[in-house]
Amino acid sequence: MNPHEVWVPLSMFIGVSVVLSLWVWFRYKAKKELQETIRTAIEKGQGLSTELIENLVNPPVSPQRDLRRGVIGVLAAIGFALFALILGEEDAVRPLLGIAMFPLSIGAGFLLMHRLGRSA
């Protein structure tokens, strides 16, 4: 067995795990800092309105959010498809095009939600 046959898939899973762990860590850190800011303001006697706390905890969502996510999903699918075609391996083209269908479907769903949400 070639050592590269083990390390390539293993490094992919390690990379995904590191990215997800960093994402969770930075979200935790941001929420912790928000709580410390609110706590400091309360300790100093500053009044916090319920509207301010609501905006801090649940920031307003941009109406363009679904559009941005949809475009990113579609472009990720195009990237997978181009990678499959440029790779040139006949055995790899169909599986990579199949993988590209997931971000394409999700991106199309976000674009549809953007379109339906705008008309409502």
C-alpha positions as a printed NumPy array, in Angstrom:
array([[  0.   ,   0.   ,   0.   ],
       [  1.317,   3.403,  -0.997],
       [  1.612,   5.869,   1.942],
       [  0.01 ,   8.597,  -0.184],
       [ -3.177,   6.553,  -0.386],
       [ -3.615,   7.019,   3.364],
       [ -2.365,  10.577,   3.879],
       [ -4.358,  12.298,   1.151],
       [ -7.839,  11.361,   2.461],
       [ -6.66 ,  11.716,   6.046],
       [ -5.403,  15.248,   5.425],
       [ -8.726,  16.162,   3.827],
       [-10.672,  15.079,   6.913],
       [ -8.189,  16.783,   9.225],
       [ -8.498,  19.99 ,   7.197],
       [-12.3  ,  19.961,   7.374],
       [-12.129,  19.286,  11.123],
       [ -9.726,  22.181,  11.684],
       [-11.898,  24.604,   9.701],
       [-15.058,  23.586,  11.563],
       [-13.288,  23.764,  14.925],
       [-12.013,  27.275,  14.178],
       [-15.48 ,  28.377,  13.091],
       [-17.026,  27.099,  16.334],
       [-14.22 ,  28.662,  18.403],
       [-14.587,  32.12 ,  16.849],
       [-18.375,  32.066,  17.25 ],
       [-17.917,  31.132,  20.924],
       [-15.363,  33.902,  21.36 ],
       [-17.653,  36.522,  19.769],
       [-20.589,  35.542,  21.989],
       [-18.389,  35.596,  25.072],
       [-17.152,  39.104,  24.236],
       [-20.739,  40.265,  23.665],
       [-21.758,  38.971,  27.081],
       [-18.768,  40.668,  28.715],
       [-19.68 ,  43.959,  27.03 ],
       [-23.272,  43.769,  28.272],
       [-22.083,  42.804,  31.763],
       [-19.64 ,  45.736,  31.873],
       [-22.328,  48.185,  30.752],
       [-24.717,  46.942,  33.444],
       [-22.025,  47.121,  36.142],
       [-21.268,  50.754,  35.206],
       [-24.937,  51.594,  35.617],
       [-25.712,  52.291,  31.998],
       [-29.274,  51.491,  31.06 ],
       [-29.722,  48.966,  28.309],
       [-32.993,  49.113,  26.448],
       [-34.657,  45.899,  25.405],
       [-34.332,  47.02 ,  21.78 ],
       [-30.558,  47.427,  22.138],
       [-30.178,  44.008,  23.757],
       [-32.361,  42.427,  21.063],
       [-30.202,  44.003,  18.32 ],
       [-27.017,  42.816,  20.052],
       [-28.24 ,  39.26 ,  20.528],
       [-30.075,  38.923,  17.192],
       [-28.591,  41.414,  14.719],
       [-30.864,  42.468,  11.863],
       [-30.594,  40.204,   8.829],
       [-29.698,  41.757,   5.499],
       [-32.283,  41.267,   2.755],
       [-29.395,  40.357,   0.44 ],
       [-28.281,  37.45 ,   2.666],
       [-30.056,  34.737,   0.652],
       [-28.769,  36.231,  -2.596],
       [-25.147,  36.158,  -1.391],
       [-25.434,  32.588,  -0.109],
       [-27.119,  31.474,  -3.327],
       [-24.431,  32.992,  -5.507],
       [-21.697,  31.408,  -3.362],
       [-23.387,  27.998,  -3.621],
       [-23.765,  28.19 ,  -7.387],
       [-20.166,  29.381,  -7.823],
       [-18.889,  26.564,  -5.581],
       [-20.752,  24.074,  -7.779],
       [-19.242,  25.64 , -10.9  ],
       [-15.812,  25.35 ,  -9.26 ],
       [-16.311,  21.632,  -8.58 ],
       [-17.545,  21.072, -12.138],
       [-14.617,  22.947, -13.677],
       [-12.206,  21.031, -11.46 ],
       [-13.758,  17.764, -12.654],
       [-13.462,  18.755, -16.288],
       [ -9.932,  20.153, -16.008],
       [ -8.74 ,  17.109, -14.053],
       [ -9.247,  14.986, -17.128],
       [ -9.656,  11.68 , -15.279],
       [-12.658,   9.921, -16.772],
       [-13.271,   8.006, -13.55 ],
       [-13.34 ,  11.219, -11.505],
       [-15.58 ,  13.4  , -13.675],
       [-18.943,  11.822, -12.826],
       [-18.385,  11.633,  -9.037],
       [-17.145,  15.242,  -8.904],
       [-20.101,  16.42 , -10.98 ],
       [-22.338,  14.552,  -8.539],
       [-20.673,  16.307,  -5.619],
       [-21.161,  19.631,  -7.436],
       [-24.911,  19.039,  -7.421],
       [-25.078,  19.563,  -3.633],
       [-23.857,  23.177,  -3.524],
       [-25.741,  23.852,  -6.77 ],
       [-29.013,  22.67 ,  -5.22 ],
       [-28.428,  24.605,  -2.012],
       [-27.436,  27.741,  -3.939],
       [-30.486,  27.455,  -6.187],
       [-32.665,  27.101,  -3.087],
       [-31.222,  30.282,  -1.58 ],
       [-31.707,  32.139,  -4.864],
       [-35.314,  30.938,  -4.967],
       [-35.876,  32.052,  -1.379],
       [-34.376,  35.453,  -2.227],
       [-36.715,  35.793,  -5.198],
       [-39.819,  34.653,  -3.285],
       [-38.98 ,  36.713,  -0.209],
       [-38.569,  39.883,  -2.248],
       [-41.993,  39.595,  -3.884],
       [-43.811,  38.912,  -0.596]])
